[in-house]
Amino acid sequence: MLPPHPTELRDLSALPLLSPVYEPEEPEKPEVPPPQPQIRKTWYEDSELRRLHGEQTKAGLVKARERGKRLGRPKVDEIPGFELRSFSIFKRIASGEITRTQAAGELGMSPGTLTRVFDRWIKTPSEPSDPPVINAFEDIYALAEVVD
C-alpha cells in the first residue's frame, strides 16, 4: 500500500477537527487490601497469655521437684571432692601463703564465691540441727592434716 498523496493530506488538514467523544469514567474505587490473617501476639505482649505462661512454668517446676530433679546450679561445696581439695587451700590461705583470689583460681571459682564458702565454714552453727562447721582457723589446720 502506498502512502497518501500530499494533496490528500492537505485536503484532510483543512477539515475541522472533531472533538473526541467524552465518555465519563467510572470513579476509581479505593483499593481494599486483602484481609490479613490475625497475627497472634507473643506471650509477653498479651497479659492473658503472660498469665497462662507463668502458670504453666510454675506447674512444670512443681512437677520437676516432685520427680526429684535438682533445679538450678549446684552449690560449689556440694560438688564431690570439694572438701578434700579445699581444706589444703584454706590452710594455705590461713597461713598467708596465698591470697583468696589465688585460691579461687586454683579451685576454679570466683573470689566472691570462695569468700562466701569460706565464711560459711568458719561461722558457728546457729541451730543444733546444722551440720558441724569449722569454728576457727585452727580447725582448718586440723582438718587439712587429717586429709593430708
C-alpha positions in Angstrom: 0.0 0.0 0.0 1.2 3.4 -0.9 1.3 6.3 1.5 -1.4 9.0 0.9 -0.7 11.6 -1.7 0.3 15.0 -0.4 -2.7 16.7 -1.9 -5.0 14.4 0.0 -3.1 15.2 3.1 -3.6 18.9 2.5 -7.3 18.4 2.0 -7.6 16.5 5.3 -5.7 19.2 7.2 -8.3 21.8 6.1 -11.2 19.8 7.7 -12.3 20.9 11.1 -11.1 18.8 14.0 -13.6 16.5 15.5 -13.7 16.6 19.3 -13.3 13.2 20.8 -16.4 11.7 22.2 -16.4 12.1 26.0 -17.3 9.0 27.9 -17.4 9.6 31.7 -15.0 7.3 33.5 -16.2 5.4 36.5 -14.9 6.8 39.7 -11.9 4.9 40.9 -12.8 2.7 43.8 -10.2 2.7 46.6 -8.2 -0.5 46.5 -9.1 -2.6 49.5 -6.3 -4.7 50.8 -7.0 -8.4 51.1 -7.9 -9.5 54.6 -4.8 -10.2 56.7 -4.6 -13.3 58.9 -4.9 -12.5 62.6 -1.5 -12.2 64.0 -1.2 -13.7 67.4 0.7 -11.7 70.0 3.6 -13.3 71.7 3.1 -14.4 75.3 4.9 -11.3 76.8 2.8 -8.8 74.9 -0.6 -10.2 75.9 -1.5 -10.1 79.6 -3.7 -13.2 79.4 -1.0 -15.2 77.6 1.6 -13.9 80.1 -0.5 -15.2 83.0 -1.0 -18.6 81.3 2.7 -18.8 80.6 3.5 -18.1 84.2 1.1 -20.8 85.4 2.5 -23.4 83.1 6.1 -22.6 84.1 5.3 -22.9 87.8 3.4 -26.1 87.2 6.4 -27.5 85.3 8.7 -26.6 88.2 6.5 -28.3 90.7 6.4 -31.5 88.6 10.2 -31.4 88.3 10.6 -31.1 92.1 8.2 -33.9 92.6 10.3 -36.1 90.4 13.4 -35.3 92.4 15.1 -33.1 89.8 17.7 -30.6 91.0 16.7 -27.1 89.9 19.4 -24.5 89.4 23.1 -24.7 89.5 24.6 -26.9 92.2 26.3 -25.2 95.1 30.1 -25.2 94.9 30.6 -27.1 98.2 28.1 -29.8 97.0 30.5 -30.9 94.2 32.0 -34.3 95.1 35.6 -34.0 96.3 35.4 -30.3 97.0 36.0 -30.6 100.7 39.2 -32.6 100.2 40.6 -30.1 97.7 39.5 -27.0 99.7 40.9 -27.9 103.1 44.5 -27.7 101.9 43.8 -24.5 100.1 42.0 -23.0 103.2 45.1 -24.0 105.2 47.3 -22.0 102.7 45.0 -19.0 102.9 45.1 -19.1 106.7 48.9 -19.2 106.8 49.1 -16.3 104.3 50.8 -18.4 101.6 48.2 -17.5 99.0 45.5 -14.9 98.7 41.8 -15.6 98.4 41.9 -14.6 94.8 44.7 -17.0 94.0 42.9 -19.8 96.0 39.7 -19.1 94.0 41.7 -19.5 90.8 43.1 -22.9 92.0 39.6 -24.1 92.9 38.0 -22.8 89.7 35.6 -20.3 91.2 35.2 -16.6 91.7 36.8 -14.9 94.7 33.3 -13.9 95.9 32.1 -17.5 95.9 35.2 -18.6 97.7 34.7 -15.9 100.4 31.1 -16.9 100.8 32.0 -20.6 101.2 35.0 -19.8 103.4 32.9 -17.6 105.7 30.1 -20.2 105.9 32.6 -22.8 107.0 34.1 -20.5 109.6 30.9 -19.4 111.3 29.4 -21.1 114.3 26.3 -23.2 113.9 23.1 -21.3 114.7 20.9 -24.4 115.4 21.8 -27.8 116.8 20.5 -29.4 113.5 23.1 -27.6 111.4 25.9 -29.7 110.2 29.2 -29.3 112.0 31.0 -26.1 110.8 34.6 -25.2 111.2 34.9 -22.7 114.1 38.3 -21.2 113.7 41.5 -21.3 111.6 43.0 -23.9 113.9 40.2 -26.3 112.9 41.1 -25.7 109.3 44.7 -26.8 110.1 43.5 -29.9 111.9 41.2 -30.9 109.1 43.8 -30.3 106.5 46.3 -32.5 108.4 43.7 -35.3 108.6 43.2 -35.0 104.8 47.0 -35.0 104.1 
